[in-house]
Amino acid sequence: MQLYIHMVNRTLWIEKIEKSWQERSILWLTGVRRVGKTTLARSLADCEYMDCELPRIRRQLEDPEGFLKSFGSGRLILDEVHRLDNPSEFLKIAADHFPGVRILATGSSTLGASQRFRDTLTGRKRDLHLFPVLLRELKTFEGISLPRRLQNGGLPENLMNPDFPEKDYAEWLDAFWARDVQELFRLERRDAFMRLLELLLTQSGCLCQLNSFTSACSASHTTLANYLNVLEATGVVHIVRPYAKNPQREIVAMPKVYGFDTGFVCFARGWLELRDGDHGVLWEHLVLDELLARFGRDAIFYWRDKQKHEVDFVLARRGLPPVAIECKWRMHDDAGKNFSSMRTLHPDLHGLVVAADVDRPRVNRANGWIETGLAGIEHGIAMLAG
């Protein structure tokens, strides 16, 4: 299934890389395995590609100053850079002493990289997280429908597969444990760790109570909390925390946990074919991906009060009113019914409904919210601000 390498150009991410290189000379590209980091890197024009998993490449890079002097100026890709003995030293020397060099360094785990980096490279690099194929990228994948994206997920090889690739998901999970978890974090209890991941994928998008998993995983709450941190650091789950200012009336501590990819959610739930009722929860995952890619995880929350009124997501940016976001597979009149409950506690709230059957942003004057499709989400948010 390597055909997609020749069929797809992820232009959106190429533009992000070019923009980041204008701001900093070092760009750190993260993402889960098989999300397409290497393919993306190799699609960049006029770049020298080096795979740091190869011993001969690591030997060439043992003397950073000597190598960079011989390299001169230009654009260098260091794939799997955390395989170097001291990756931060190489990147720091490049940033400080070779301003004519632009470097794209890739790796699977943000935390794994930071453990290997003896210097934080503060002020010297930009971070970019590559997501599974976003809905706005889907038009570059010829013949791939939205239902296929929901079921097969956004890892390019899985997305291009005309069937539901069950074996590929199982193989990916095995490789994730062996390469990302064992090599970078050296955890010991595979059964407990993978059982937690299975449960989180099965309940993806729900409130996460780790105490409810201790028996099934045969592990303590402390151990599971550590595992959850590893899963978040590797990008395999997204933790969405509550937006709250009133502890007496709102949920303030319990997070929601989402699997990183809808294909793995379908795999964990045994959804070999999607039924009508399955689309909504998977659509919510696509909306979350778009929000995270556009605004970053520190700006995305959910809201729930103690009467169980809930809003899927809240976009909270410094100095701006919060935006409550509901995700709907089909638009209907009460799509934003919980906005009014949230507004009693947050009167400056704006409301946005993101539905799969809406083409472009429009104002729902009767209900006081904006309706939009996923492609128009940023325009819809801008309309609220205006």
C-alpha positions as CSV (number, residue, x, y, z in Angstrom):
1,M,0.0,0.0,0.0
2,Q,2.7,2.5,-0.9
3,L,0.9,3.8,-3.9
4,Y,-0.5,6.8,-2.0
5,I,3.1,8.2,-2.0
6,H,2.8,8.9,-5.7
7,M,-0.9,9.9,-5.6
8,V,-1.1,12.5,-2.8
9,N,0.6,15.8,-2.2
10,R,-0.3,17.1,1.3
11,T,-0.1,20.7,0.1
12,L,-1.6,22.1,3.4
13,W,1.3,20.8,5.4
14,I,3.9,21.8,2.9
15,E,2.6,25.4,3.2
16,K,2.8,25.1,7.0
17,I,6.4,23.9,6.8
18,E,7.4,26.7,4.4
19,K,5.8,29.3,6.7
20,S,7.5,27.8,9.8
21,W,10.9,27.9,8.1
22,Q,10.4,31.7,7.5
23,E,10.1,32.1,11.3
24,R,12.7,29.7,12.6
25,S,15.5,27.7,11.0
26,I,14.7,24.5,12.9
27,L,11.3,22.8,12.5
28,W,10.4,19.8,14.7
29,L,7.7,17.6,12.9
30,T,5.9,15.1,15.2
31,G,3.1,12.7,14.5
32,V,2.2,9.1,15.1
33,R,3.9,6.4,13.0
34,R,2.5,6.0,9.5
35,V,0.8,9.3,9.5
36,G,3.0,10.3,6.6
37,K,5.9,12.3,8.1
38,T,8.6,10.7,5.9
39,T,6.5,10.9,2.8
40,L,5.7,14.6,3.5
41,A,9.4,15.3,4.2
42,R,10.5,13.6,1.0
43,S,7.9,15.6,-1.0
44,L,9.6,18.9,-0.1
45,A,11.5,20.5,-3.0
46,D,15.3,21.0,-2.9
47,C,16.0,19.2,0.3
48,E,18.8,16.8,1.4
49,Y,17.1,13.8,3.0
50,M,18.9,11.8,5.7
51,D,17.4,8.8,7.6
52,C,18.8,8.8,11.1
53,E,17.8,5.2,11.7
54,L,20.7,4.2,9.4
55,P,24.1,3.7,11.2
56,R,26.1,5.3,8.3
57,I,23.9,8.4,8.6
58,R,24.5,8.6,12.3
59,R,28.2,8.3,11.8
60,Q,28.1,11.2,9.3
61,L,26.4,13.4,11.8
62,E,28.7,12.6,14.8
63,D,30.6,15.8,14.1
64,P,27.9,18.4,13.8
65,E,30.2,21.4,13.0
66,G,32.2,19.5,10.4
67,F,29.1,18.1,8.7
68,L,27.3,21.5,8.6
69,K,30.4,23.2,7.2
70,S,30.6,20.8,4.4
71,F,26.8,21.0,3.8
72,G,27.0,24.7,3.4
73,S,23.5,26.3,3.1
74,G,20.2,24.8,2.0
75,R,17.5,22.6,3.4
76,L,18.2,19.4,5.4
77,I,15.7,16.7,6.5
78,L,16.7,14.6,9.5
79,D,14.2,11.8,9.7
80,E,13.8,10.1,13.1
81,V,16.3,12.6,14.6
82,H,15.9,11.2,18.1
83,R,18.0,8.3,16.9
84,L,21.1,10.5,17.2
85,D,23.1,10.3,20.4
86,N,22.6,14.1,21.1
87,P,20.1,15.5,18.7
88,S,19.7,18.8,20.6
89,E,23.5,19.5,20.2
90,F,23.3,19.1,16.4
91,L,20.2,21.3,16.1
92,K,21.5,24.0,18.5
93,I,24.8,24.3,16.6
94,A,22.9,24.5,13.3
95,A,20.5,27.2,14.7
96,D,23.3,29.3,16.3
97,H,26.1,29.1,13.8
98,F,24.7,28.1,10.4
99,P,21.8,30.5,9.7
100,G,21.8,29.5,6.1
101,V,20.6,26.0,6.9
102,R,17.0,25.1,7.3
103,I,16.3,21.8,9.1
104,L,13.2,19.7,9.3
105,A,13.6,17.1,12.1
106,T,11.0,14.4,12.5
107,G,10.1,12.0,15.3
108,S,7.2,10.0,16.6
109,S,7.0,11.3,20.2
110,T,7.2,14.8,21.5
111,L,8.1,13.6,25.0
112,G,10.5,11.0,23.6
113,A,12.3,13.8,21.9
114,S,12.4,16.0,24.9
115,Q,14.0,13.2,26.9
116,R,16.8,12.9,24.3
117,F,17.1,16.7,24.0
118,R,19.6,18.0,26.6
119,D,18.7,21.6,25.5
120,T,15.1,22.8,25.0
121,L,16.0,24.8,21.9
122,T,13.8,27.5,23.2
123,G,13.5,30.3,20.7
124,R,15.3,28.3,18.0
125,K,12.6,26.0,16.6
126,R,9.0,25.7,15.7
127,D,6.9,22.6,16.5
128,L,4.4,21.2,14.0
129,H,2.2,18.1,14.7
130,L,1.1,16.2,11.6
131,F,-2.5,15.0,11.9
132,P,-4.2,12.2,10.1
133,V,-5.7,13.4,6.8
134,L,-8.0,16.3,7.6
135,L,-11.4,16.7,5.8
136,R,-10.1,19.8,3.9
137,E,-7.3,17.6,2.5
138,L,-9.7,14.9,1.3
139,K,-10.2,16.4,-2.1
140,T,-6.5,15.5,-2.9
141,F,-7.3,11.8,-2.3
142,E,-9.2,11.0,-5.5
143,G,-12.4,9.0,-5.1
144,I,-12.2,8.9,-1.2
145,S,-15.6,9.7,0.4
146,L,-16.3,11.1,3.8
147,P,-17.7,7.8,5.0
148,R,-14.5,6.1,4.0
149,R,-12.5,8.7,5.9
150,L,-14.7,8.1,9.0
151,Q,-14.3,4.3,8.9
152,N,-10.8,3.8,7.6
153,G,-9.3,6.8,9.4
154,G,-6.8,9.2,8.2
155,L,-3.5,7.3,8.1
156,P,-2.9,7.6,4.3
157,E,-2.2,3.9,3.7
158,N,-5.4,2.9,5.6
159,L,-7.4,5.6,3.9
160,M,-6.4,4.5,0.4
161,N,-7.4,0.8,1.2
162,P,-10.7,0.0,-0.4
163,D,-11.4,-2.4,2.4
164,F,-11.4,-2.0,6.2
165,P,-7.8,-3.0,7.0
166,E,-8.2,-4.8,10.3
167,K,-4.8,-6.5,10.2
168,D,-3.1,-3.2,9.6
169,Y,-4.6,-1.7,12.8
170,A,-3.4,-4.7,14.8
171,E,0.1,-4.5,13.3
172,W,0.2,-0.8,14.0
173,L,-0.6,-1.3,17.6
174,D,2.1,-4.0,18.0
175,A,4.7,-1.6,16.4
176,F,3.5,1.2,18.6
177,W,4.2,-0.8,21.7
178,A,7.6,-2.1,20.4
179,R,9.0,1.1,18.9
180,D,7.4,4.1,20.5
181,V,6.5,2.8,24.0
182,Q,9.3,0.3,24.7
183,E,12.2,2.2,23.2
184,L,11.2,5.7,24.5
185,F,9.5,5.0,27.8
186,R,10.6,1.4,28.7
187,L,7.3,0.4,30.3
188,E,7.0,-3.2,31.4
189,R,3.4,-4.3,31.5
190,R,2.3,-4.6,27.9
191,D,-1.1,-6.2,28.8
192,A,-2.2,-3.5,31.2
193,F,-1.0,-0.7,28.9
194,M,-2.6,-2.0,25.7
195,R,-5.8,-2.9,27.6
196,L,-6.1,0.7,28.7
197,L,-5.6,1.9,25.1
198,E,-8.3,-0.5,23.9
199,L,-10.7,0.8,26.5
200,L,-10.0,4.4,25.7
201,L,-10.5,3.8,22.0
202,T,-13.7,1.9,22.7
203,Q,-15.0,4.8,24.8
204,S,-13.4,7.5,22.7
205,G,-15.1,10.9,23.3
206,C,-16.4,10.0,26.7
207,L,-15.6,11.2,30.1
208,C,-12.5,9.4,31.4
209,Q,-12.6,7.9,34.9
210,L,-9.4,6.0,35.4
211,N,-10.7,4.4,38.6
212,S,-13.3,2.5,36.4
213,F,-10.4,0.9,34.5
214,T,-8.3,-0.4,37.3
215,S,-10.0,-3.8,37.6
216,A,-10.0,-4.5,33.8
217,C,-6.4,-3.5,33.5
218,S,-5.2,-5.1,36.8
219,A,-3.3,-1.9,37.5
220,S,-3.5,1.0,40.0
221,H,-4.9,4.4,39.3
222,T,-1.3,5.8,39.6
223,T,0.0,3.4,37.0
224,L,-2.9,4.1,34.6
225,A,-2.4,7.8,35.0
226,N,1.2,7.4,34.0
227,Y,0.1,5.3,31.0
228,L,-2.4,8.0,30.0
229,N,0.4,10.6,30.1
230,V,2.5,8.4,27.7
231,L,-0.5,7.9,25.4
232,E,-1.0,11.7,25.2
233,A,2.7,12.4,24.7
234,T,2.9,10.0,21.8
235,G,-0.2,11.6,20.2
236,V,-2.3,8.4,20.3
237,V,-5.0,10.0,22.4
238,H,-6.1,13.6,22.8
239,I,-7.1,14.7,26.3
240,V,-9.7,17.5,26.3
241,R,-10.1,19.2,29.7
242,P,-13.2,20.9,31.0
243,Y,-13.9,24.6,30.6
244,A,-15.1,25.9,34.0
245,K,-15.1,28.8,36.3
246,N,-17.8,27.7,38.8
247,P,-16.8,24.5,40.7
248,Q,-20.2,24.3,42.4
249,R,-22.1,24.1,39.1
250,E,-19.6,22.9,36.5
251,I,-17.3,19.8,36.0
252,V,-13.8,21.1,36.7
253,A,-11.5,18.2,36.7
254,M,-12.6,15.1,34.7
255,P,-11.3,15.1,31.1
256,K,-12.6,13.6,28.0
257,V,-10.3,11.3,26.0
258,Y,-10.4,10.9,22.2
259,G,-8.5,8.4,20.1
260,F,-6.2,10.0,17.6
261,D,-7.8,8.4,14.5
262,T,-11.4,7.3,13.6
263,G,-10.1,4.1,12.0
264,F,-8.7,2.9,15.3
265,V,-11.9,3.8,17.0
266,C,-13.9,1.7,14.5
267,F,-11.4,-1.1,14.9
268,A,-11.6,-1.1,18.7
269,R,-15.4,-1.0,18.6
270,G,-15.7,-3.7,16.0
271,W,-17.4,-1.5,13.5
272,L,-16.7,-3.3,10.2
273,E,-19.5,-1.3,8.6
274,L,-20.9,2.0,9.7
275,R,-24.6,2.3,10.7
276,D,-26.5,5.6,10.6
277,G,-26.0,6.2,14.3
278,D,-22.2,5.7,14.1
279,H,-21.4,8.7,12.0
280,G,-22.1,11.4,14.7
281,V,-19.4,10.3,17.1
282,L,-16.8,9.9,14.3
283,W,-17.7,13.3,12.9
284,E,-17.0,14.8,16.4
285,H,-13.4,13.3,16.1
286,L,-12.9,15.0,12.7
287,V,-14.1,18.4,14.1
288,L,-11.6,18.0,17.0
289,D,-8.8,17.2,14.6
290,E,-9.6,20.4,12.7
291,L,-9.7,22.5,15.9
292,L,-6.4,21.1,17.2
293,A,-4.7,21.6,13.8
294,R,-5.9,25.2,13.6
295,F,-5.7,26.4,17.2
296,G,-3.6,24.0,19.2
297,R,-4.6,21.8,22.2
298,D,-4.2,24.5,24.8
299,A,-7.2,26.4,23.3
300,I,-9.6,23.4,23.1
301,F,-11.9,22.4,26.0
302,Y,-15.3,20.9,26.6
303,W,-18.1,22.0,28.9
304,R,-20.5,20.2,31.2
305,D,-22.5,21.3,34.2
306,K,-23.6,19.1,37.1
307,Q,-27.1,18.8,35.6
308,K,-25.4,17.0,32.6
309,H,-25.9,19.7,30.1
310,E,-22.9,19.4,27.8
311,V,-21.2,21.2,24.9
312,D,-18.8,19.2,22.7
313,F,-16.0,21.7,22.5
314,V,-15.1,25.2,23.7
315,L,-12.5,27.3,21.9
316,A,-11.0,29.6,24.5
317,R,-8.4,32.1,23.3
318,R,-6.8,34.7,25.5
319,G,-8.6,38.1,25.3
320,L,-11.6,36.7,23.3
321,P,-15.0,35.4,24.3
322,P,-15.3,31.6,24.5
323,V,-16.8,29.9,21.5
324,A,-19.1,26.9,22.3
325,I,-19.0,24.3,19.5
326,E,-21.5,21.5,18.9
327,C,-20.8,18.8,16.3
328,K,-23.7,17.4,14.4
329,W,-23.8,14.9,11.6
330,R,-27.1,16.4,10.4
331,M,-28.3,20.0,11.2
332,H,-31.5,20.3,13.2
333,D,-33.4,23.0,15.0
334,D,-32.2,22.1,18.5
335,A,-28.6,21.5,17.5
336,G,-27.3,24.2,19.9
337,K,-29.8,23.7,22.7
338,N,-27.2,23.5,25.4
339,F,-25.7,26.9,24.5
340,S,-28.3,28.6,26.6
341,S,-27.4,26.5,29.6
342,M,-23.8,27.4,29.3
343,R,-24.6,31.0,28.7
344,T,-26.2,31.3,32.1
345,L,-22.7,30.8,33.6
346,H,-20.7,32.4,30.7
347,P,-22.8,35.3,29.4
348,D,-20.2,36.4,26.8
349,L,-20.4,33.0,25.1
350,H,-20.7,32.7,21.3
351,G,-22.2,29.6,19.7
352,L,-21.1,27.6,16.6
353,V,-22.7,24.4,15.2
354,V,-20.5,22.4,12.9
355,A,-22.6,20.0,10.7
356,A,-21.6,17.6,7.9
357,D,-24.6,18.7,5.8
358,V,-23.9,22.4,5.8
359,D,-21.8,23.8,3.0
360,R,-20.9,27.3,4.1
361,P,-21.2,29.5,7.2
362,R,-24.6,31.1,7.8
363,V,-26.3,32.9,10.7
364,N,-29.2,31.3,12.4
365,R,-30.9,34.4,13.6
366,A,-33.7,32.6,15.3
367,N,-31.4,30.7,17.7
368,G,-28.5,33.2,17.8
369,W,-25.7,30.9,16.6
370,I,-23.6,30.4,13.5
371,E,-24.0,27.2,11.4
372,T,-21.1,25.9,9.3
373,G,-19.5,22.9,7.7
374,L,-16.0,21.8,8.7
375,A,-14.4,23.6,5.8
376,G,-15.8,26.9,6.9
377,I,-15.1,26.6,10.6
378,E,-12.5,29.3,10.7
379,H,-14.7,31.6,8.7
380,G,-17.6,30.9,11.0
381,I,-15.5,31.7,14.1
382,A,-14.4,35.0,12.4
383,M,-18.1,35.8,11.8
384,L,-18.7,35.5,15.5
385,A,-15.8,37.7,16.3
386,G,-17.1,40.3,13.9
